């Protein structure tokens, strides 16, 4: 099983989650972050760190955000890994 970054991350891209990830499974796209499903160990460390509550267990992704499961898998494979906190795209 894996976790998925959903719609709420688009356009804000907080990186609080990446610094607590023990396996470095977050990848940075232009507008949001993605979790690589083959690398995520389902530890849930990232979930409480996301200030916009954009991270879901794949079994709990809201119905209207189901396409993000495949989107994370596809785009994580094409983006650079991110392990350090950066400035978000938006302010709090």
N, CA, C and O atoms as a Tinker XYZ file with bonds, in Angstrom:
   368  protein
     1  N      0.832000   -1.175000    0.000000    73     2
     2  CA     0.000000    0.000000    0.000000    64     1     3
     3  C      0.886000    1.252000    0.000000    63     2     4     5
     4  O      2.080000    1.197000    0.295000    81     3
     5  N      0.265000    2.363000   -0.336000    73     3     6
     6  CA     1.025000    3.596000   -0.430000    64     5     7
     7  C      0.156000    4.776000   -0.044000    63     6     8     9
     8  O     -1.052000    4.643000    0.157000    81     7
     9  N      0.779000    5.910000    0.055000    73     7    10
    10  CA     0.073000    7.160000    0.264000    64     9    11
    11  C      0.101000    7.938000   -1.044000    63    10    12    13
    12  O      0.932000    7.692000   -1.918000    81    11
    13  N     -0.825000    8.879000   -1.156000    73    11    14
    14  CA    -1.022000    9.625000   -2.392000    64    13    15
    15  C     -1.136000   11.105000   -2.054000    63    14    16    17
    16  O     -1.795000   11.476000   -1.083000    81    15
    17  N     -0.497000   11.945000   -2.853000    73    15    18
    18  CA    -0.655000   13.389000   -2.708000    64    17    19
    19  C     -1.832000   13.796000   -3.594000    63    18    20    21
    20  O     -1.878000   13.457000   -4.776000    81    19
    21  N     -2.773000   14.519000   -3.011000    73    19    22
    22  CA    -3.991000   14.885000   -3.722000    64    21    23
    23  C     -4.053000   16.332000   -4.161000    63    22    24    25
    24  O     -3.062000   17.062000   -4.123000    81    23
    25  N     -5.237000   16.723000   -4.576000    73    23    26
    26  CA    -5.528000   18.029000   -5.174000    64    25    27
    27  C     -5.063000   19.212000   -4.335000    63    26    28    29
    28  O     -4.596000   20.205000   -4.894000    81    27
    29  N     -5.176000   19.138000   -3.026000    73    27    30
    30  CA    -4.852000   20.282000   -2.172000    64    29    31
    31  C     -3.394000   20.727000   -2.291000    63    30    32    33
    32  O     -3.074000   21.866000   -1.952000    81    31
    33  N     -2.517000   19.862000   -2.760000    73    31    34
    34  CA    -1.105000   20.215000   -2.922000    64    33    35
    35  C     -0.877000   21.054000   -4.180000    63    34    36    37
    36  O      0.101000   21.798000   -4.264000    81    35
    37  N     -1.763000   20.937000   -5.138000    73    35    38
    38  CA    -1.559000   21.634000   -6.419000    64    37    39
    39  C     -1.525000   23.143000   -6.202000    63    38    40    41
    40  O     -2.465000   23.730000   -5.665000    81    39
    41  N     -0.445000   23.746000   -6.622000    73    39    42
    42  CA    -0.301000   25.186000   -6.535000    64    41    43
    43  C      0.209000   25.702000   -5.201000    63    42    44    45
    44  O      0.436000   26.903000   -5.058000    81    43
    45  N      0.392000   24.836000   -4.233000    73    43    46
    46  CA     0.942000   25.316000   -2.959000    64    45    47
    47  C      2.274000   24.655000   -2.659000    63    46    48    49
    48  O      3.233000   25.341000   -2.305000    81    47
    49  N      2.355000   23.344000   -2.790000    73    47    50
    50  CA     3.600000   22.586000   -2.716000    64    49    51
    51  C      4.394000   22.824000   -1.438000    63    50    52    53
    52  O      5.575000   23.169000   -1.484000    81    51
    53  N      3.730000   22.634000   -0.289000    73    51    54
    54  CA     4.463000   22.654000    0.975000    64    53    55
    55  C      5.378000   21.439000    0.993000    63    54    56    57
    56  O      5.044000   20.400000    0.424000    81    55
    57  N      6.519000   21.561000    1.637000    73    55    58
    58  CA     7.475000   20.452000    1.653000    64    57    59
    59  C      7.761000   19.962000    3.074000    63    58    60    61
    60  O      8.768000   19.293000    3.304000    81    59
    61  N      6.897000   20.284000    4.011000    73    59    62
    62  CA     7.062000   19.817000    5.389000    64    61    63
    63  C      7.119000   18.290000    5.437000    63    62    64    65
    64  O      7.825000   17.709000    6.260000    81    63
    65  N      6.375000   17.660000    4.554000    73    63    66
    66  CA     6.264000   16.200000    4.519000    64    65    67
    67  C      7.560000   15.511000    4.121000    63    66    68    69
    68  O      7.855000   14.422000    4.613000    81    67
    69  N      8.327000   16.121000    3.249000    73    67    70
    70  CA     9.502000   15.432000    2.713000    64    69    71
    71  C     10.614000   15.247000    3.736000    63    70    72    73
    72  O     11.387000   14.293000    3.647000    81    71
    73  N     10.701000   16.149000    4.701000    73    71    74
    74  CA    11.791000   16.050000    5.674000    64    73    75
    75  C     11.562000   14.947000    6.707000    63    74    76    77
    76  O     12.506000   14.530000    7.378000    81    75
    77  N     10.329000   14.471000    6.845000    73    75    78
    78  CA    10.050000   13.390000    7.800000    64    77    79
    79  C      9.985000   12.022000    7.132000    63    78    80    81
    80  O      9.865000   11.010000    7.822000    81    79
    81  N     10.061000   11.971000    5.832000    73    79    82
    82  CA     9.969000   10.712000    5.099000    64    81    83
    83  C     11.269000    9.911000    5.263000    63    82    84    85
    84  O     12.336000   10.376000    4.861000    81    83
    85  N     11.183000    8.722000    5.845000    73    83    86
    86  CA    12.400000    7.938000    6.070000    64    85    87
    87  C     12.959000    7.253000    4.821000    63    86    88    89
    88  O     14.086000    6.760000    4.844000    81    87
    89  N     12.189000    7.217000    3.739000    73    87    90
    90  CA    12.647000    6.511000    2.546000    64    89    91
    91  C     12.787000    7.395000    1.312000    63    90    92    93
    92  O     13.058000    6.894000    0.220000    81    91
    93  N     12.604000    8.709000    1.474000    73    91    94
    94  CA    12.780000    9.655000    0.378000    64    93    95
    95  C     11.943000    9.284000   -0.849000    63    94    96    97
    96  O     12.475000    9.135000   -1.949000    81    95
    97  N     10.628000    9.135000   -0.649000    73    95    98
    98  CA     9.747000    8.727000   -1.748000    64    97    99
    99  C      8.963000    9.883000   -2.356000    63    98   100   101
   100  O      8.072000    9.659000   -3.175000    81    99
   101  N      9.283000   11.126000   -1.963000    73    99   102
   102  CA     8.609000   12.297000   -2.529000    64   101   103
   103  C      9.377000   12.823000   -3.738000    63   102   104   105
   104  O     10.608000   12.848000   -3.758000    81   103
   105  N      8.617000   13.237000   -4.735000    73   103   106
   106  CA     9.196000   13.782000   -5.957000    64   105   107
   107  C      8.535000   15.115000   -6.251000    63   106   108   109
   108  O      7.340000   15.294000   -6.016000    81   107
   109  N      9.328000   16.054000   -6.772000    73   107   110
   110  CA     8.855000   17.412000   -6.969000    64   109   111
   111  C      8.544000   17.709000   -8.429000    63   110   112   113
   112  O      9.414000   17.634000   -9.297000    81   111
   113  N      7.272000   18.051000   -8.680000    73   111   114
   114  CA     6.861000   18.531000   -9.984000    64   113   115
   115  C      6.798000   20.050000   -9.954000    63   114   116   117
   116  O      7.095000   20.662000   -8.928000    81   115
   117  N      6.418000   20.659000  -11.058000    73   115   118
   118  CA     6.356000   22.119000  -11.115000    64   117   119
   119  C      5.303000   22.693000  -10.188000    63   118   120   121
   120  O      5.525000   23.734000   -9.570000    81   119
   121  N      4.155000   22.028000  -10.080000    73   119   122
   122  CA     3.038000   22.570000   -9.311000    64   121   123
   123  C      2.697000   21.815000   -8.031000    63   122   124   125
   124  O      1.935000   22.320000   -7.207000    81   123
   125  N      3.243000   20.620000   -7.849000    73   123   126
   126  CA     2.919000   19.837000   -6.660000    64   125   127
   127  C      3.953000   18.743000   -6.435000    63   126   128   129
   128  O      4.857000   18.540000   -7.246000    81   127
   129  N      3.801000   18.045000   -5.319000    73   127   130
   130  CA     4.658000   16.911000   -4.988000    64   129   131
   131  C      3.935000   15.615000   -5.313000    63   130   132   133
   132  O      2.708000   15.582000   -5.404000    81   131
   133  N      4.706000   14.549000   -5.487000    73   131   134
   134  CA     4.142000   13.229000   -5.770000    64   133   135
   135  C      4.841000   12.202000   -4.894000    63   134   136   137
   136  O      6.003000   12.374000   -4.525000    81   135
   137  N      4.131000   11.140000   -4.566000    73   135   138
   138  CA     4.714000   10.034000   -3.807000    64   137   139
   139  C      4.870000    8.845000   -4.751000    63   138   140   141
   140  O      3.924000    8.449000   -5.433000    81   139
   141  N      6.074000    8.283000   -4.781000    73   139   142
   142  CA     6.327000    7.117000   -5.624000    64   141   143
   143  C      5.742000    5.887000   -4.919000    63   142   144   145
   144  O      6.172000    5.552000   -3.815000    81   143
   145  N      4.773000    5.214000   -5.538000    73   143   146
   146  CA     4.087000    4.105000   -4.867000    64   145   147
   147  C      4.968000    2.892000   -4.574000    63   146   148   149
   148  O      4.684000    2.131000   -3.649000    81   147
   149  N      6.011000    2.708000   -5.338000    73   147   150
   150  CA     6.898000    1.568000   -5.104000    64   149   151
   151  C      7.923000    1.842000   -4.005000    63   150   152   153
   152  O      8.576000    0.918000   -3.521000    81   151
   153  N      8.065000    3.096000   -3.613000    73   151   154
   154  CA     9.048000    3.466000   -2.601000    64   153   155
   155  C      8.420000    3.768000   -1.246000    63   154   156   157
   156  O      9.085000    3.643000   -0.218000    81   155
   157  N      7.161000    4.160000   -1.230000    73   155   158
   158  CA     6.466000    4.492000    0.012000    64   157   159
   159  C      6.316000    3.232000    0.866000    63   158   160   161
   160  O      5.897000    2.182000    0.380000    81   159
   161  N      6.667000    3.360000    2.152000    73   159   162
   162  CA     6.567000    2.207000    3.055000    64   161   163
   163  C      5.323000    2.303000    3.955000    63   162   164   165
   164  O      5.164000    1.517000    4.889000    81   163
   165  N      4.464000    3.254000    3.670000    73   163   166
   166  CA     3.185000    3.364000    4.368000    64   165   167
   167  C      3.357000    3.657000    5.857000    63   166   168   169
   168  O      2.586000    3.160000    6.677000    81   167
   169  N      4.362000    4.459000    6.211000    73   167   170
   170  CA     4.641000    4.747000    7.622000    64   169   171
   171  C      3.747000    5.844000    8.189000    63   170   172   173
   172  O      3.611000    5.965000    9.407000    81   171
   173  N      3.148000    6.631000    7.332000    73   171   174
   174  CA     2.229000    7.724000    7.680000    64   173   175
   175  C      2.908000    8.911000    8.348000    63   174   176   177
   176  O      2.209000    9.790000    8.853000    81   175
   177  N      4.221000    8.981000    8.376000    73   175   178
   178  CA     4.915000   10.108000    9.000000    64   177   179
   179  C      4.582000   11.432000    8.311000    63   178   180   181
   180  O      4.557000   12.480000    8.957000    81   179
   181  N      4.333000   11.385000    7.029000    73   179   182
   182  CA     4.077000   12.592000    6.254000    64   181   183
   183  C      2.672000   13.172000    6.460000    63   182   184   185
   184  O      2.473000   14.378000    6.315000    81   183
   185  N      1.717000   12.331000    6.792000    73   183   186
   186  CA     0.312000   12.750000    6.845000    64   185   187
   187  C      0.083000   13.921000    7.789000    63   186   188   189
   188  O     -0.495000   14.921000    7.363000    81   187
   189  N      0.506000   13.850000    9.054000    73   187   190
   190  CA     0.238000   14.983000    9.946000    64   189   191
   191  C      1.075000   16.228000    9.639000    63   190   192   193
   192  O      0.768000   17.315000   10.130000    81   191
   193  N      2.122000   16.078000    8.835000    73   191   194
   194  CA     2.992000   17.213000    8.508000    64   193   195
   195  C      2.423000   18.102000    7.412000    63   194   196   197
   196  O      2.861000   19.244000    7.268000    81   195
   197  N      1.471000   17.620000    6.644000    73   195   198
   198  CA     0.933000   18.382000    5.516000    64   197   199
   199  C     -0.069000   19.425000    6.030000    63   198   200   201
   200  O     -1.128000   19.061000    6.541000    81   199
   201  N      0.258000   20.716000    5.900000    73   199   202
   202  CA    -0.629000   21.754000    6.430000    64   201   203
   203  C     -1.948000   21.909000    5.668000    63   202   204   205
   204  O     -2.879000   22.538000    6.170000    81   203
   205  N     -2.035000   21.346000    4.470000    73   203   206
   206  CA    -3.279000   21.453000    3.699000    64   205   207
   207  C     -4.012000   20.114000    3.601000    63   206   208   209
   208  O     -4.984000   19.986000    2.858000    81   207
   209  N     -3.542000   19.123000    4.351000    73   207   210
   210  CA    -4.163000   17.798000    4.401000    64   209   211
   211  C     -4.352000   17.187000    3.011000    63   210   212   213
   212  O     -5.437000   16.729000    2.653000    81   211
   213  N     -3.267000   17.196000    2.245000    73   211   214
   214  CA    -3.308000   16.703000    0.867000    64   213   215
   215  C     -2.865000   15.256000    0.722000    63   214   216   217
   216  O     -2.926000   14.714000   -0.381000    81   215
   217  N     -2.420000   14.611000    1.800000    73   215   218
   218  CA    -1.879000   13.255000    1.704000    64   217   219
   219  C     -2.870000   12.252000    2.269000    63   218   220   221
   220  O     -3.342000   12.382000    3.398000    81   219
   221  N     -3.174000   11.248000    1.455000    73   219   222
   222  CA    -4.151000   10.222000    1.822000    64   221   223
   223  C     -3.549000    8.834000    1.634000    63   222   224   225
   224  O     -2.705000    8.629000    0.761000    81   223
   225  N     -3.989000    7.881000    2.458000    73   223   226
   226  CA    -3.691000    6.488000    2.182000    64   225   227
   227  C     -4.460000    6.149000    0.897000    63   226   228   229
   228  O     -5.583000    6.623000    0.722000    81   227
   229  N     -3.896000    5.357000    0.014000    73   227   230
   230  CA    -4.548000    5.100000   -1.275000    64   229   231
   231  C     -5.945000    4.520000   -1.134000    63   230   232   233
   232  O     -6.770000    4.689000   -2.032000    81   231
   233  N     -6.230000    3.840000   -0.029000    73   231   234
   234  CA    -7.567000    3.298000    0.193000    64   233   235
   235  C     -8.564000    4.365000    0.644000    63   234   236   237
   236  O     -9.773000    4.130000    0.650000    81   235
   237  N     -8.048000    5.545000    1.023000    73   235   238
   238  CA    -8.908000    6.612000    1.540000    64   237   239
   239  C     -8.898000    7.874000    0.690000    63   238   240   241
   240  O     -9.338000    8.930000    1.144000    81   239
   241  N     -8.401000    7.775000   -0.536000    73   239   242
   242  CA    -8.407000    8.936000   -1.419000    64   241   243
   243  C     -9.868000    9.252000   -1.748000    63   242   244   245
   244  O    -10.617000    8.370000   -2.167000    81   243
   245  N    -10.275000   10.522000   -1.557000    73   243   246
   246  CA   -11.667000   10.874000   -1.882000    64   245   247
   247  C    -12.028000   10.512000   -3.326000    63   246   248   249
   248  O    -11.185000   10.553000   -4.223000    81   247
   249  N    -13.271000   10.164000   -3.522000    73   247   250
   250  CA   -13.753000    9.720000   -4.839000    64   249   251
   251  C    -13.372000   10.689000   -5.952000    63   250   252   253
   252  O    -12.943000   10.267000   -7.026000    81   251
   253  N    -13.529000   11.993000   -5.696000    73   251   254
   254  CA   -13.242000   12.977000   -6.734000    64   253   255
   255  C    -11.746000   13.162000   -6.997000    63   254   256   257
   256  O    -11.364000   13.876000   -7.925000    81   255
   257  N    -10.895000   12.521000   -6.183000    73   255   258
   258  CA    -9.452000   12.636000   -6.364000    64   257   259
   259  C     -8.792000   11.313000   -6.754000    63   258   260   261
   260  O     -7.566000   11.203000   -6.734000    81   259
   261  N     -9.582000   10.327000   -7.101000    73   259   262
   262  CA    -9.048000    9.015000   -7.486000    64   261   263
   263  C     -7.999000    9.094000   -8.606000    63   262   264   265
   264  O     -7.045000    8.315000   -8.582000    81   263
   265  N     -8.136000   10.004000   -9.589000    73   263   266
   266  CA    -7.103000   10.083000  -10.633000    64   265   267
   267  C     -5.705000   10.422000  -10.102000    63   266   268   269
   268  O     -4.708000   10.185000  -10.784000    81   267
   269  N     -5.631000   10.972000   -8.895000    73   267   270
   270  CA    -4.322000   11.309000   -8.329000    64   269   271
   271  C     -3.515000   10.069000   -7.965000    63   270   272   273
   272  O     -2.293000   10.148000   -7.842000    81   271
   273  N     -4.162000    8.942000   -7.792000    73   271   274
   274  CA    -3.427000    7.699000   -7.515000    64   273   275
   275  C     -2.524000    7.376000   -8.698000    63   274   276   277
   276  O     -1.329000    7.134000   -8.529000    81   275
   277  N     -3.090000    7.373000   -9.873000    73   275   278
   278  CA    -2.304000    7.101000  -11.082000    64   277   279
   279  C     -1.351000    8.251000  -11.399000    63   278   280   281
   280  O     -0.224000    8.026000  -11.841000    81   279
   281  N     -1.806000    9.480000  -11.173000    73   279   282
   282  CA    -0.973000   10.651000  -11.446000    64   281   283
   283  C      0.304000   10.623000  -10.605000    63   282   284   285
   284  O      1.384000   10.915000  -11.119000    81   283
   285  N      0.196000   10.279000   -9.325000    73   283   286
   286  CA     1.380000   10.174000   -8.472000    64   285   287
   287  C      2.341000    9.126000   -9.023000    63   286   288   289
   288  O      3.544000    9.371000   -9.114000    81   287
   289  N      1.820000    7.976000   -9.385000    73   287   290
   290  CA     2.666000    6.891000   -9.900000    64   289   291
   291  C      3.373000    7.297000  -11.191000    63   290   292   293
   292  O      4.565000    7.041000  -11.361000    81   291
   293  N      2.638000    7.925000  -12.088000    73   291   294
   294  CA     3.219000    8.315000  -13.380000    64   293   295
   295  C      4.254000    9.420000  -13.239000    63   294   296   297
   296  O      5.356000    9.319000  -13.777000    81   295
   297  N      3.896000   10.479000  -12.509000    73   295   298
   298  CA     4.776000   11.643000  -12.468000    64   297   299
   299  C      5.935000   11.501000  -11.494000    63   298   300   301
   300  O      6.977000   12.123000  -11.699000    81   299
   301  N      5.790000   10.711000  -10.452000    73   299   302
   302  CA     6.925000   10.478000   -9.551000    64   301   303
   303  C      8.079000    9.848000  -10.330000    63   302   304   305
   304  O      9.247000   10.111000  -10.042000    81   303
   305  N      7.755000    9.037000  -11.294000    73   303   306
   306  CA     8.783000    8.366000  -12.093000    64   305   307
   307  C      9.523000    9.314000  -13.032000    63   306   308   309
   308  O     10.581000    8.964000  -13.555000    81   307
   309  N      8.975000   10.517000  -13.251000    73   307   310
   310  CA     9.599000   11.450000  -14.188000    64   309   311
   311  C     10.188000   12.681000  -13.515000    63   310   312   313
   312  O     10.828000   13.497000  -14.179000    81   311
   313  N      9.983000   12.833000  -12.198000    73   311   314
   314  CA    10.432000   14.018000  -11.471000    64   313   315
   315  C     11.663000   13.709000  -10.619000    63   314   316   317
   316  O     12.047000   12.552000  -10.446000    81   315
   317  N     12.267000   14.774000  -10.093000    73   315   318
   318  CA    13.430000   14.646000   -9.221000    64   317   319
   319  C     12.977000   14.389000   -7.787000    63   318   320   321
   320  O     11.974000   14.949000   -7.342000    81   319
   321  N     13.707000   13.549000   -7.066000    73   319   322
   322  CA    13.424000   13.302000   -5.657000    64   321   323
   323  C     13.661000   14.598000   -4.880000    63   322   324   325
   324  O     14.551000   15.378000   -5.216000    81   323
   325  N     12.863000   14.816000   -3.848000    73   323   326
   326  CA    13.035000   15.987000   -2.992000    64   325   327
   327  C     13.153000   15.505000   -1.550000    63   326   328   329
   328  O     12.337000   14.710000   -1.085000    81   327
   329  N     14.177000   15.992000   -0.846000    73   327   330
   330  CA    14.422000   15.549000    0.526000    64   329   331
   331  C     14.565000   16.709000    1.502000    63   330   332   333
   332  O     14.636000   16.490000    2.711000    81   331
   333  N     14.609000   17.935000    1.000000    73   331   334
   334  CA    14.800000   19.096000    1.859000    64   333   335
   335  C     13.621000   20.048000    1.740000    63   334   336   337
   336  O     12.985000   20.147000    0.691000    81   335
   337  N     13.345000   20.743000    2.828000    73   335   338
   338  CA    12.250000   21.701000    2.857000    64   337   339
   339  C     12.589000   22.905000    1.989000    63   338   340   341
   340  O     13.716000   23.400000    2.004000    81   339
   341  N     11.599000   23.369000    1.234000    73   339   342
   342  CA    11.738000   24.544000    0.370000    64   341   343
   343  C     10.574000   25.487000    0.654000    63   342   344   345
   344  O      9.618000   25.122000    1.338000    81   343
   345  N     10.665000   26.685000    0.128000    73   343   346
   346  CA     9.566000   27.629000    0.258000    64   345   347
   347  C      8.382000   27.121000   -0.559000    63   346   348   349
   348  O      8.558000   26.662000   -1.688000    81   347
   349  N      7.167000   27.201000    0.008000    73   347   350
   350  CA     5.976000   26.765000   -0.747000    64   349   351
   351  C      5.660000   27.765000   -1.859000    63   350   352   353
   352  O      6.213000   28.865000   -1.890000    81   351
   353  N      4.778000   27.379000   -2.760000    73   351   354
   354  CA     4.369000   28.267000   -3.835000    64   353   355
   355  C      3.415000   29.353000   -3.341000    63   354   356   357
   356  O      3.288000   30.401000   -3.974000    81   355
   357  N      2.740000   29.106000   -2.208000    73   355   358
   358  CA     1.807000   30.084000   -1.631000    64   357   359
   359  C      2.165000   30.351000   -0.179000    63   358   360   361
   360  O      2.879000   29.572000    0.451000    81   359
   361  N      1.664000   31.452000    0.339000    73   359   362
   362  CA     1.873000   31.778000    1.754000    64   361   363
   363  C      0.755000   31.203000    2.592000    63   362   364   365
   364  O     -0.327000   30.923000    2.076000    81   363
   365  N      0.998000   31.024000    3.873000    73   363   366
   366  CA    -0.035000   30.541000    4.790000    64   365   367
   367  C     -1.200000   31.481000    4.843000    63   366   368
   368  O     -2.164000   31.230000    5.567000    81   367
